[in-house]
């Protein structure tokens, strides 16, 4: 049976707008919270010192020696920096994952509703295959993803999201080939593979994900929707 996928202008704009809102909100609201963890930790440490120095003394027993608190205040400042850095990492990981999942659900919603318009009823087993099935539907309509210039970056994105969710495994090996820099932390004294050390992608900041990576993935998904033809047909 012949069928078509009709990506009309308003729908294309809706999909790209949804992705843009995610990107804009991340950079406008979330990223600034963790933009300068070192400075915030330093301010926190200074506040601890200020509170300590301004502590009222009502008797000789209340008099303190600041030297007794140096290690504790420095440790508190370091812990503040660590949690801010970890939460920045976790947030960018979550928002990148959300970006990818929204795009995959856009794909599925698009092919499903186009099938309804065409009077096509897909097998339930196929529908449960999610992204793999959506990709096949585009191939049936003469639009394989591999022909799009943005596909290598999107393929990388999907591998990254799987690694964020599942840590080590097949996707990890694929991502290592595509982005070995994600797995190398250069401390100045040497390079360390933190994922191999901690065996986790969310308990520690083991992947070297940057804000630029988020932007690159967002741009690739927008390019995807804009690169598709308005009408795609089966043979």
C-alpha positions as CSV (number, residue, x, y, z in Angstrom):
1,X,0.0,0.0,0.0
2,X,1.3,3.4,-1.0
3,X,1.5,6.1,1.7
4,X,3.1,9.4,2.5
5,X,4.6,11.3,5.4
6,X,3.5,14.9,5.2
7,X,5.7,17.3,7.2
8,X,3.8,20.5,6.7
9,X,5.3,23.8,7.7
10,X,3.4,24.3,11.0
11,X,4.3,20.9,12.2
12,X,8.0,21.4,11.3
13,X,7.9,24.7,13.2
14,X,6.3,23.1,16.2
15,X,8.9,20.4,16.5
16,X,11.8,22.8,16.1
17,X,10.2,25.2,18.6
18,X,9.8,22.4,21.2
19,X,13.5,21.6,20.9
20,X,14.5,25.3,21.0
21,X,12.5,25.8,24.2
22,X,14.5,23.1,25.9
23,X,17.8,24.5,24.8
24,X,16.9,28.1,25.6
25,X,15.6,27.2,29.1
26,X,18.7,25.2,29.9
27,X,21.1,28.1,28.9
28,X,18.9,30.8,30.4
29,X,17.8,29.2,33.7
30,X,19.9,26.1,34.5
31,X,23.4,26.7,33.2
32,X,23.9,30.0,35.1
33,X,23.2,28.3,38.4
34,X,26.3,26.2,38.0
35,X,28.3,28.5,35.8
36,X,31.0,29.4,38.4
37,X,31.1,26.6,40.9
38,X,34.6,27.6,42.0
39,X,33.6,31.2,42.8
40,X,30.4,30.1,44.6
41,X,32.4,27.7,46.7
42,X,34.9,30.4,47.6
43,X,32.0,32.8,48.6
44,X,30.5,30.0,50.7
45,X,33.9,29.4,52.4
46,X,34.3,33.2,53.1
47,X,30.8,33.3,54.5
48,X,31.7,30.5,57.0
49,X,34.8,32.5,58.0
50,X,32.7,35.7,58.4
51,X,30.1,33.9,60.6
52,X,32.9,32.3,62.6
53,X,34.7,35.6,63.2
54,X,31.5,37.5,64.1
55,X,30.3,34.9,66.5
56,X,29.4,36.6,69.8
57,X,31.6,36.0,72.8
58,X,29.8,36.1,76.1
59,X,32.6,34.7,78.2
60,X,36.2,33.4,77.9
61,X,34.9,30.0,77.0
62,X,33.4,31.5,73.8
63,X,36.7,32.8,72.5
64,X,37.9,30.8,69.6
65,X,41.2,30.3,67.8
66,X,40.6,30.6,64.1
67,X,43.5,28.2,63.4
68,X,41.4,25.4,64.9
69,X,38.8,25.8,62.1
70,X,41.0,26.2,59.0
71,X,40.8,22.6,57.9
72,X,37.0,22.4,58.6
73,X,36.2,25.6,56.7
74,X,38.4,24.6,53.7
75,X,36.9,21.1,53.6
76,X,33.4,22.6,53.7
77,X,34.3,24.9,50.8
78,X,35.7,21.9,48.8
79,X,32.6,19.9,49.5
80,X,30.5,22.8,48.2
81,X,32.5,22.9,45.0
82,X,32.2,19.2,44.5
83,X,28.4,19.1,44.9
84,X,27.9,22.1,42.6
85,X,30.2,20.5,39.9
86,X,28.4,17.2,40.2
87,X,25.0,18.8,39.9
88,X,26.1,20.8,36.9
89,X,27.2,17.5,35.3
90,X,24.0,15.7,36.3
91,X,21.8,18.6,35.0
92,X,23.5,18.8,31.6
93,X,23.2,15.0,31.4
94,X,19.5,15.1,32.2
95,X,18.8,17.9,29.8
96,X,20.7,16.3,26.9
97,X,18.7,13.1,27.6
98,X,15.5,15.0,27.6
99,X,16.3,16.7,24.4
100,X,17.0,13.4,22.7
101,X,13.9,11.7,24.1
102,X,11.6,14.6,23.0
103,X,13.0,14.3,19.5
104,X,12.5,10.5,19.5
105,X,8.9,11.0,20.7
106,X,8.4,13.6,18.0
107,X,9.4,11.0,15.4
108,X,7.1,8.4,16.8
109,X,4.2,10.8,17.1
110,X,4.7,12.0,13.6
111,X,4.8,8.5,11.9
112,X,1.9,7.3,14.1
113,X,-0.5,10.1,13.3
114,X,0.5,10.1,9.6
115,X,-0.5,6.4,9.6
116,X,-3.9,7.2,11.1
117,X,-4.5,9.8,8.4
118,X,-3.6,7.3,5.8
119,X,-5.8,4.7,7.4
120,X,-2.8,2.4,8.1
121,X,-2.8,0.3,11.3
122,X,0.7,-0.8,12.3
123,X,1.3,-4.0,14.2
124,X,1.4,-3.5,18.0
125,X,4.7,-5.4,18.2
126,X,6.2,-2.9,15.7
127,X,4.9,0.1,17.7
128,X,6.6,-1.1,20.8
129,X,10.0,-1.0,19.1
130,X,9.9,2.8,19.4
131,X,12.8,4.6,17.7
132,X,13.9,1.6,15.6
133,X,10.4,1.4,14.1
134,X,10.1,5.1,13.5
135,X,13.4,5.0,11.6
136,X,12.2,2.1,9.5
137,X,9.0,4.0,8.6
138,X,11.2,6.8,7.2
139,X,13.2,4.3,5.2
140,X,10.0,2.9,3.8
141,X,9.2,6.4,2.7
142,X,12.5,6.8,0.9
143,X,14.1,8.9,3.6
144,X,16.9,6.9,5.3
145,X,18.4,8.9,8.2
146,X,21.9,7.9,7.0
147,X,21.6,10.3,4.0
148,X,21.3,13.3,6.2
149,X,24.4,15.3,7.1
150,X,23.3,15.7,10.7
151,X,22.9,12.0,11.3
152,X,26.4,11.2,12.6
153,X,25.9,13.8,15.4
154,X,22.5,12.5,16.2
155,X,23.8,8.9,16.3
156,X,26.5,10.1,18.7
157,X,23.8,11.8,20.8
158,X,21.7,8.6,21.1
159,X,24.8,6.6,22.1
160,X,25.6,9.2,24.8
161,X,22.1,9.1,26.2
162,X,22.3,5.3,26.4
163,X,25.6,5.6,28.2
164,X,24.2,8.1,30.6
165,X,21.3,5.8,31.4
166,X,23.1,2.4,31.5
167,X,26.8,3.3,32.0
168,X,29.0,0.5,30.6
169,X,27.9,-1.7,27.7
170,X,27.6,-1.8,24.0
171,X,26.7,1.9,23.7
172,X,29.7,2.8,25.8
173,X,32.0,1.0,23.3
174,X,30.3,2.8,20.4
175,X,30.6,6.2,22.1
176,X,34.3,5.6,22.9
177,X,35.0,5.2,19.2
178,X,33.0,8.3,18.3
179,X,34.0,10.6,21.2
180,X,37.1,9.3,23.0
181,X,37.5,12.7,24.6
182,X,34.3,12.1,26.7
183,X,36.2,9.5,28.6
184,X,39.5,11.3,29.3
185,X,39.9,13.7,32.2
186,X,43.2,15.5,32.0
187,X,44.3,16.6,35.6
188,X,47.6,18.0,34.4
189,X,49.4,15.1,36.1
190,X,47.9,12.6,33.7
191,X,44.8,11.4,31.9
192,X,42.3,9.3,33.7
193,X,39.3,7.2,32.5
194,X,36.8,7.9,35.2
195,X,34.1,5.7,33.9
196,X,36.4,2.7,34.0
197,X,37.3,3.7,37.6
198,X,33.8,4.3,39.0
199,X,31.7,2.2,36.6
200,X,28.9,4.8,36.8
201,X,27.8,7.8,34.8
202,X,25.7,9.6,37.4
203,X,27.2,8.9,40.8
204,X,30.4,10.7,39.7
205,X,31.1,13.2,36.9
206,X,32.7,10.5,34.7
207,X,31.9,11.9,31.2
208,X,33.5,15.1,30.0
209,X,30.3,16.7,28.6
210,X,30.5,20.4,27.9
211,X,27.8,23.0,27.2
212,X,29.0,23.1,23.6
213,X,28.1,19.5,23.2
214,X,24.5,20.4,24.3
215,X,24.4,23.1,21.7
216,X,25.9,20.8,19.0
217,X,23.2,18.2,19.6
218,X,20.4,20.7,19.7
219,X,21.6,22.2,16.4
220,X,21.8,18.7,14.8
221,X,18.2,17.9,15.8
222,X,16.9,21.2,14.4
223,X,18.8,20.6,11.2
224,X,17.2,17.2,11.0
225,X,13.7,18.6,11.0
226,X,14.6,21.3,8.5
227,X,16.4,19.0,6.2
228,X,13.4,16.6,5.6
229,X,11.3,17.2,2.5
230,X,7.8,18.3,3.0
231,X,6.4,15.1,1.4
232,X,7.9,11.6,1.6
233,X,6.4,8.7,-0.3
234,X,6.6,4.9,-0.3
235,X,7.5,3.3,-3.6
